[in-house]
């Protein structure tokens, strides 16, 4: 699917972009892979590792619609990963989060339509489901923009979809490197925000592969959610430091007890597949499709009324051993 194609990744110097490029160069022979981001230093550093002839590095910001349109000239596939993601920073700088996460999403959509891009997948977050902080609210707005963009395509081939998953194991700012740093510094206890807090667990490799597969699955307008295991944060801490005590410090502002990826209010729109869920669009488009059968021929069935997919009521849980294997794989 990606052989001989031109691919653009916004925010491509981030953790996802680097891992995605590693996968795409290993498994396919693209014509161009365009890294679009605003940090020249990160681009320079990334070039030292990823310098294949197909690689292109474009300085630009998703806030700049004209630059976005220029960068997307001749592009077939787009992954929109650029965002302001830090919850406290978004609360303190709300206008800036809106400019990047909402206005930037609109610029990506307009540029894709102007250049007749084939498919666009936007990376969402669990925080967009029933949002309780500004970051989540901006990503919910972004999700709605990308879904509704399918109603603007007219006769174009362009289709838009979103992928939603929770925190990535070992990613910057997540609990695993935070706990590891405390352990390495000789901490005598680990801070736990709430004794019952749970989180979904996914590796960056799994997230990248999920996105790649969904380019094949998508009709346009879906929000794809992977089925992944959960773990209590207390169990995570015990797995990482079996002999260390734990101190309950309280839930931080804008933080949820459990991650939600398919809210109950969307249960009438949610389809369950063997290894993922799809939240169908609330609106109809100019093209017709059966969302219960995806582009790979996989078949989904409606979930029950008031169904919720969250990390607290999940049916799949990680053992200590499975979690440590997952973290070891990330380190490798």
BELBELTA-V745213 format. One record per residue. SS is DSSP state (H for helix, E for strand, C for the rest). OMEGA is omega in whole degrees, -180 to 180 (NA if undefined). D_FIRST is the distance of its C-alpha to the first C-alpha in Angstrom with 2 decimals. Layout:
# BELBELTA-V745213
ss->SS omega->OMEGA d_first->D_FIRST
ss->SS omega->OMEGA d_first->D_FIRST
This chain:
# BELBELTA-V745213
ss->C omega->-175 d_first->0.00
ss->C omega->179 d_first->3.80
ss->C omega->179 d_first->5.78
ss->C omega->-177 d_first->8.50
ss->C omega->176 d_first->7.90
ss->E omega->-173 d_first->10.91
ss->E omega->177 d_first->11.19
ss->E omega->178 d_first->14.66
ss->E omega->173 d_first->16.43
ss->E omega->-175 d_first->19.91
ss->C omega->-170 d_first->22.38
ss->C omega->178 d_first->20.13
ss->C omega->178 d_first->23.14
ss->C omega->-178 d_first->23.74
ss->H omega->-179 d_first->23.21
ss->H omega->-177 d_first->19.85
ss->H omega->-179 d_first->18.55
ss->H omega->-180 d_first->19.82
ss->H omega->179 d_first->18.42
ss->H omega->-180 d_first->14.92
ss->H omega->178 d_first->15.11
ss->H omega->179 d_first->16.46
ss->H omega->-173 d_first->13.56
ss->H omega->179 d_first->10.84
ss->H omega->180 d_first->13.16
ss->H omega->-169 d_first->13.96
ss->H omega->-175 d_first->10.76
ss->C omega->176 d_first->8.46
ss->C omega->-180 d_first->9.83
ss->C omega->175 d_first->9.29
ss->C omega->177 d_first->11.83
ss->E omega->169 d_first->13.55
ss->E omega->-174 d_first->13.90
ss->E omega->175 d_first->16.80
ss->E omega->-178 d_first->19.22
ss->E omega->180 d_first->21.37
ss->E omega->-173 d_first->24.59
ss->C omega->-175 d_first->28.33
ss->C omega->-177 d_first->29.66
ss->H omega->180 d_first->30.18
ss->H omega->178 d_first->31.50
ss->H omega->177 d_first->28.50
ss->H omega->179 d_first->26.27
ss->H omega->-179 d_first->28.67
ss->H omega->180 d_first->28.65
ss->H omega->179 d_first->24.87
ss->H omega->-180 d_first->24.81
ss->H omega->180 d_first->27.07
ss->H omega->-176 d_first->24.44
ss->C omega->-176 d_first->21.14
ss->C omega->177 d_first->22.06
ss->C omega->-178 d_first->19.30
ss->C omega->-178 d_first->19.34
ss->C omega->-174 d_first->16.14
ss->E omega->175 d_first->17.85
ss->E omega->-179 d_first->19.69
ss->E omega->-178 d_first->22.27
ss->E omega->171 d_first->23.56
ss->E omega->179 d_first->26.76
ss->C omega->-180 d_first->26.96
ss->C omega->180 d_first->27.68
ss->C omega->176 d_first->25.93
ss->C omega->-176 d_first->29.49
ss->C omega->-176 d_first->29.42
ss->H omega->-179 d_first->27.74
ss->H omega->178 d_first->28.30
ss->H omega->178 d_first->26.75
ss->H omega->179 d_first->23.73
ss->H omega->178 d_first->23.30
ss->H omega->-176 d_first->23.75
ss->H omega->-175 d_first->21.17
ss->C omega->180 d_first->18.46
ss->C omega->178 d_first->19.13
ss->C omega->-177 d_first->16.10
ss->C omega->179 d_first->13.68
ss->C omega->-176 d_first->10.43
ss->E omega->179 d_first->10.09
ss->E omega->168 d_first->13.33
ss->E omega->-178 d_first->14.69
ss->E omega->-178 d_first->18.41
ss->C omega->-177 d_first->20.29
ss->C omega->177 d_first->23.47
ss->C omega->165 d_first->26.57
ss->C omega->-166 d_first->30.20
ss->C omega->-175 d_first->30.17
ss->C omega->-175 d_first->33.69
ss->H omega->-179 d_first->35.74
ss->H omega->-180 d_first->39.17
ss->H omega->179 d_first->38.03
ss->H omega->178 d_first->36.65
ss->H omega->-176 d_first->39.96
ss->H omega->-178 d_first->41.95
ss->C omega->-171 d_first->39.87
ss->H omega->-178 d_first->38.68
ss->H omega->-180 d_first->38.33
ss->H omega->178 d_first->36.07
ss->H omega->179 d_first->33.75
ss->H omega->-179 d_first->33.68
ss->H omega->-178 d_first->32.93
ss->H omega->-170 d_first->29.86
ss->H omega->-180 d_first->28.52
ss->H omega->179 d_first->29.38
ss->H omega->178 d_first->29.92
ss->H omega->177 d_first->27.00
ss->H omega->179 d_first->24.70
ss->H omega->178 d_first->26.13
ss->H omega->177 d_first->25.51
ss->H omega->180 d_first->21.80
ss->H omega->-179 d_first->21.65
ss->H omega->180 d_first->23.77
ss->H omega->179 d_first->21.85
ss->H omega->178 d_first->18.50
ss->H omega->-179 d_first->20.39
ss->H omega->-177 d_first->22.19
ss->C omega->178 d_first->19.12
ss->C omega->176 d_first->17.15
ss->C omega->-177 d_first->14.23
ss->C omega->-177 d_first->11.48
ss->E omega->178 d_first->11.42
ss->E omega->172 d_first->13.89
ss->E omega->177 d_first->14.74
ss->E omega->177 d_first->18.30
ss->E omega->179 d_first->19.81
ss->C omega->-177 d_first->22.98
ss->C omega->175 d_first->25.79
ss->H omega->-177 d_first->28.20
ss->H omega->176 d_first->30.87
ss->H omega->178 d_first->29.57
ss->C omega->-175 d_first->30.80
ss->C omega->-173 d_first->34.54
ss->C omega->177 d_first->34.79
ss->C omega->176 d_first->38.05
ss->C omega->-175 d_first->37.43
ss->H omega->178 d_first->36.36
ss->H omega->179 d_first->33.08
ss->H omega->180 d_first->32.10
ss->H omega->179 d_first->33.42
ss->H omega->179 d_first->31.39
ss->H omega->172 d_first->28.15
ss->H omega->177 d_first->29.14
ss->H omega->178 d_first->29.67
ss->H omega->178 d_first->26.28
ss->H omega->-179 d_first->24.65
ss->H omega->178 d_first->26.71
ss->H omega->-177 d_first->25.70
ss->H omega->176 d_first->21.95
ss->H omega->-177 d_first->22.54
ss->H omega->-180 d_first->25.01
ss->H omega->178 d_first->22.84
ss->H omega->178 d_first->21.12
ss->H omega->-177 d_first->24.58
ss->H omega->-170 d_first->24.54
ss->C omega->-178 d_first->21.52
ss->C omega->-179 d_first->23.62
ss->C omega->-179 d_first->21.88
ss->C omega->177 d_first->19.00
ss->C omega->-169 d_first->15.37
ss->C omega->175 d_first->15.46
ss->E omega->-176 d_first->15.27
ss->E omega->175 d_first->16.61
ss->E omega->179 d_first->16.89
ss->E omega->176 d_first->18.59
ss->E omega->-177 d_first->18.59
ss->E omega->169 d_first->22.13
ss->C omega->-173 d_first->23.52
ss->C omega->-178 d_first->26.77
ss->C omega->-180 d_first->28.04
ss->E omega->-179 d_first->26.08
ss->C omega->177 d_first->28.27
ss->C omega->-179 d_first->29.57
ss->C omega->-179 d_first->28.23
ss->C omega->177 d_first->30.71
ss->C omega->-179 d_first->33.46
ss->C omega->-170 d_first->32.81
ss->H omega->-176 d_first->35.60
ss->H omega->177 d_first->34.70
ss->H omega->178 d_first->35.19
ss->H omega->178 d_first->38.14
ss->H omega->-179 d_first->39.86
ss->H omega->179 d_first->39.13
ss->H omega->179 d_first->40.76
ss->H omega->180 d_first->43.79
ss->H omega->179 d_first->44.12
ss->H omega->180 d_first->43.98
ss->C omega->177 d_first->46.65
ss->C omega->-180 d_first->48.93
ss->C omega->179 d_first->48.81
ss->C omega->177 d_first->51.18
ss->E omega->179 d_first->49.24
ss->E omega->-180 d_first->45.84
ss->E omega->178 d_first->45.68
ss->E omega->-176 d_first->44.28
ss->C omega->179 d_first->43.95
ss->C omega->-175 d_first->44.65
ss->C omega->-177 d_first->45.44
ss->C omega->-175 d_first->43.22
ss->C omega->178 d_first->40.15
ss->E omega->177 d_first->36.80
ss->E omega->169 d_first->33.27
ss->E omega->180 d_first->29.79
ss->C omega->177 d_first->28.35
ss->E omega->177 d_first->24.72
ss->C omega->179 d_first->23.56
ss->H omega->177 d_first->21.30
ss->H omega->179 d_first->18.95
ss->H omega->179 d_first->18.89
ss->H omega->179 d_first->18.34
ss->H omega->-179 d_first->15.34
ss->H omega->178 d_first->13.71
ss->H omega->178 d_first->14.73
ss->H omega->-180 d_first->13.09
ss->H omega->-179 d_first->9.65
ss->H omega->-177 d_first->10.16
ss->H omega->171 d_first->11.63
ss->H omega->178 d_first->8.77
ss->H omega->-176 d_first->7.95
ss->H omega->-163 d_first->11.74
ss->C omega->167 d_first->13.04
ss->C omega->-175 d_first->15.01
ss->C omega->179 d_first->16.68
ss->C omega->-178 d_first->19.91
ss->C omega->162 d_first->19.47
ss->E omega->-178 d_first->20.74
ss->E omega->-180 d_first->19.14
ss->E omega->-179 d_first->21.65
ss->E omega->170 d_first->21.24
ss->C omega->-176 d_first->24.12
ss->C omega->-177 d_first->25.64
ss->C omega->176 d_first->29.19
ss->E omega->174 d_first->32.12
ss->E omega->173 d_first->35.02
ss->E omega->-179 d_first->38.37
ss->H omega->177 d_first->38.92
ss->H omega->178 d_first->42.26
ss->H omega->177 d_first->40.62
ss->H omega->179 d_first->38.09
ss->H omega->180 d_first->41.11
ss->H omega->179 d_first->43.00
ss->H omega->-178 d_first->40.17
ss->H omega->-177 d_first->39.97
ss->C omega->-173 d_first->43.76
ss->C omega->-175 d_first->45.67
ss->C omega->-173 d_first->49.09
ss->C omega->177 d_first->48.64
ss->E omega->-178 d_first->50.14
ss->E omega->-180 d_first->48.29
ss->E omega->178 d_first->49.64
ss->E omega->-174 d_first->48.72
ss->C omega->178 d_first->48.38
ss->C omega->-180 d_first->47.23
ss->C omega->-180 d_first->44.08
ss->C omega->179 d_first->43.06
ss->C omega->178 d_first->42.92
ss->C omega->-177 d_first->39.76
ss->C omega->178 d_first->38.80
ss->C omega->176 d_first->38.23
ss->C omega->178 d_first->39.65
ss->C omega->175 d_first->36.46
ss->C omega->178 d_first->32.87
ss->E omega->177 d_first->31.77
ss->E omega->173 d_first->28.18
ss->E omega->-177 d_first->28.90
ss->C omega->-179 d_first->32.32
ss->H omega->-179 d_first->34.79
ss->H omega->178 d_first->34.87
ss->H omega->-175 d_first->31.26
ss->H omega->-180 d_first->31.93
ss->H omega->179 d_first->32.15
ss->H omega->-170 d_first->28.57
ss->E omega->176 d_first->27.09
ss->E omega->178 d_first->25.21
ss->E omega->174 d_first->25.07
ss->C omega->-174 d_first->22.24
ss->C omega->-176 d_first->22.62
ss->C omega->180 d_first->21.37
ss->E omega->173 d_first->21.12
ss->E omega->173 d_first->22.75
ss->E omega->171 d_first->21.68
ss->E omega->-177 d_first->24.19
ss->C omega->177 d_first->24.00
ss->C omega->178 d_first->25.03
ss->C omega->-177 d_first->28.75
ss->C omega->177 d_first->28.46
ss->C omega->-177 d_first->27.17
ss->C omega->178 d_first->24.85
ss->C omega->176 d_first->24.98
ss->C omega->-178 d_first->22.19
ss->C omega->176 d_first->22.77
ss->C omega->178 d_first->20.73
ss->C omega->-176 d_first->21.74
ss->C omega->180 d_first->20.74
ss->C omega->174 d_first->22.15
ss->E omega->-175 d_first->19.24
ss->C omega->-176 d_first->15.78
ss->C omega->177 d_first->12.40
ss->C omega->-179 d_first->12.46
ss->C omega->178 d_first->16.00
ss->C omega->-174 d_first->17.76
ss->E omega->178 d_first->21.18
ss->C omega->179 d_first->23.07
ss->E omega->-180 d_first->26.81
ss->E omega->174 d_first->28.99
ss->C omega->180 d_first->30.79
ss->C omega->178 d_first->34.56
ss->C omega->180 d_first->36.57
ss->C omega->175 d_first->36.92
ss->C omega->176 d_first->34.19
ss->C omega->173 d_first->33.44
ss->E omega->178 d_first->30.86
ss->E omega->-173 d_first->32.54
ss->C omega->180 d_first->33.13
ss->C omega->-178 d_first->36.77
ss->C omega->-180 d_first->36.40
ss->C omega->179 d_first->33.28
ss->C omega->-179 d_first->33.68
ss->C omega->-176 d_first->31.90
ss->E omega->180 d_first->33.79
ss->C omega->170 d_first->33.42
ss->C omega->176 d_first->36.33
ss->H omega->-177 d_first->37.68
ss->H omega->-180 d_first->36.32
ss->H omega->179 d_first->32.77
ss->H omega->-180 d_first->32.87
ss->H omega->175 d_first->34.20
ss->H omega->179 d_first->31.50
ss->H omega->-180 d_first->28.86
ss->H omega->178 d_first->30.66
ss->H omega->177 d_first->31.08
ss->H omega->178 d_first->27.37
ss->H omega->-180 d_first->26.92
ss->H omega->-179 d_first->29.65
ss->C omega->NA d_first->28.06
